[in-house]
Amino acid sequence: MLRIGLALLTLLASASAYPCTLATLADCPKPPGALPSIDQVPQFITITWDDAITPYAYDLVQLIVGGLKQRNNCSVPSTFFVTSEGSQPAAVQALYLGGSEIATHTMTHPSLPSAEEIIGARTALANMSGIPEEKINGFRAPFLMHDPEQRATLVDAGFLYDSSLADTAPSPISPSVTQRGWPYKMDGGIPQTCSTGSCVPGEAYPLWEIPLWAVADASQQAIAAMDPAGDAYENYKRELDWRLAGNRAPLGLFFHAGLQSEPARVAQLRQFIEYAASLPDVWFVTNQQMLAWMENPVPASRVALQLKCDRPTDISANGPACDTYVGDCKFGAFDAAACRCKCMGESVVGGYTRDEATGQCTAMVTRRWPAWSAIAAEPGAQWRRQYELLSLREAEAVCLPSVAAVRKTQQQVTERHRSILTEWLCEVSFDWELDSTIVFKAVSYLDHYLAQQAVEQLSSFQLLGLACLRAAMGDARKPATLAELDKKLDPANFAYISDDTYSAEEVEAQTQVIVSFVPEPLKRSPNIKMFLRSFWYRATLKGAVNPDEMHIYTLASFLVQLALLSLECSGHAPSLLAAAALSLSLEAFGKAGWPLALQQFGSYLPADLEPVKRQLADLQATQAAEQLRPIWRGMHEAHSYPEFDEEWKRAVLIFSCASRAHMSPPGAPEPPRSLGAAAADAGAPARAASPAPPQPQPQDSAAMLVD
């Protein structure tokens, strides 16, 4: 009994020996536990990931940390702040069983969430994965927008910690980059500067706070806390060196999966993790493990005994709990009951079978093109979170082609050839009255192919474009009627618009190649038009524009379509292009180019947009712009916006914007021919209706690709 009592006293003493409060700021950088020397303090590193655990996010995390081991032979764990909506239960299970921590990030990622969003996410995650609710006890606020109500909810619901307050050295708790503040309990108040949310005097909670420590550059200027730009290896190695030479405060790697997808970025992060794991007294831990040590500090030499990696046995899932998960099953879907990919057409010749080495589905013979009506009848799940910008920003990372790779791979096809083909695809989409997002999807398929496969003969380049358009039409899954879609997707139609340069069989075969070649994340990835609409709805909602000023949207729409013609522009993030186009259009009509409401919503600053705006301004002065401009002018004057379909109506409901009926009235200013002359043109009367848009001429289709 005496031994137990002494142990409890030691534990209480160590837990209370870290008074980081407003009244004791000098103690905030001090390690807990009063260990005899700094050499006995372990150096902890925590890796966190925000948002839904989707197949794409799961696979990306595995690329970065998969297979890596620490000195105690445990894997490198992470802490996942999960939105329950959109997360795959089997993926959540696999991460938990692999030693990672599951924490919450609300159900649907709203700003300043309600108690129902916070607590409901924990309940939903527990129900979907079988993880005990008491093991899900960490929280991070969406967009890091925190307030006292959230903290009170966390305490009432029995959460262990919050991790929503950013810290940039120097700060009240971090006097320098070598003396960063440690996590602290808020029972003595909140000593941090509340830069991304609100704090009030007198707040105090029995709740841990794990700060988001910002990364600094070599000159000790802050870069960012989450997803910092620059060389990841150099940034984090510098931060680790500072800590090892200083007070050994924990190092945090705070990420969104989609923003770490570039191959070079993946390699840099993996290189850093391998380097750090090789150092003595450096340990990768979950947030729960880090706080467990702070509540019971032991010398660095004994930390390995605390950090065990036994497989959890407390999961209570219906059916088997999957230790492994395959995020990208490609031609199939993950079957949680069997814990493996279930491939399409496994029993059919020409279907798909599973590669036992990777667990993915691979083609046995050739891709079978499914019935278009069946594709169209499937629910359009890709639109489910279209209007949440953060999710879109993460998803767009997979749709960025490598401009350098295209230039290196293609010897026969020039950028001028690509521009001519893209312009022709735009005209075909206008002629066929396709949803305007389809041509963006088609061009993304084209660039993805060009970055990896050389076009050996220029004569086959137009066939490649036709196949990309046809594949994009199938993947869009938004037909006006199924019969109309089936009719348009007939390969004979595509052969006809090529003046029968290619046969229907050649069109079908090339389409199969594209469908098999394009990865599933790219098929679901957002495009420029989706971001433009989101920015436009926000601008309307916040009064930056009036609902009837559709001429501003029309000019921005014209600019983003022009961006398709430029290979250089294709290397920019779609959200950045959309923001730059809308900013340029707002300025052309005498409005603030990028008001605060859009800065907060889109997370771009005006300076971020300037280089892209210059590119778009130069592009709109080209001959290609002159050829496409009449089409937009006619569309504007006829009040015909083919992209304003059911999706527009849904967005109106979501954002409480003006209805579709608020189009530009007769006499409203048309998009100016020159952005420099916008002020003069904005008040000019509308011109007479333009002639009908030029139709694609079959007899010119083969010749137009000749340089």
Buried (B, 14 or more C-beta within 10 A) or exposed (E): EEEEEEEEEEEEEBBEBBBBBEEBBEBBBBBBBEBEEEEBBBBBBBBBBBBBBBBBBBBBBBBBBEEEEBBEEBBBBBBBBBBBBBBBBBBBBBBBBBBBBBBBBBBBBBEBBBBEBBBBBBBBBBBBBBBEBEBBBBBBBBBBBBBBBBBBBBBEBEBBBBBBBBBBBEBBBBBBBBBBBBBBBBEBBBBBBBEBBEBEEEBBBEBBBBBBBBBBBEEEEBBBBBBBEBBBBBBBBBBBEBBBEBBBBBBBBBBBBBBBBEEEBBBBBBBBBEBBBEEEBBBBBBBBBBBBBBBBBBBBEEBBEBBEEEEBEEBEBEEEBBEEBBBBBBBBBBBBEEBBBBBBBBEEEEBBBBEEEEBBBBBBEEBBBEEBEEBBEEEEEBBEBBBBBBBBBBBBBBBBBBBEBBBEBBEBBBBEBBBBBBBBBBBBBBBBEBBBBBBBBBBBBBBBBBBEEEBEEBBBBBBBBBBBBBBBBBBBBBBEEBEEBBEBBBBEBBBEBBBEBBBBEBBBBBBBBBBBBBBBBBBBBBBBBBBBBBBBBBBBBBEBBEBBBBBBBBBBBBBBBBBBBBBEBBBBBBBBBBBBBBBBBBBBBEBBBBBEBBBEBBBBEBEBBBEBBEBBBEBBEBEBBEEBBBBBBBBBBEEEBEBBBEBBEEBBEEBEBBEBEBBBEEEBBBBBBEBEEBEEBBEEEBEEEBEEBEEBEEEEBBEBBEE
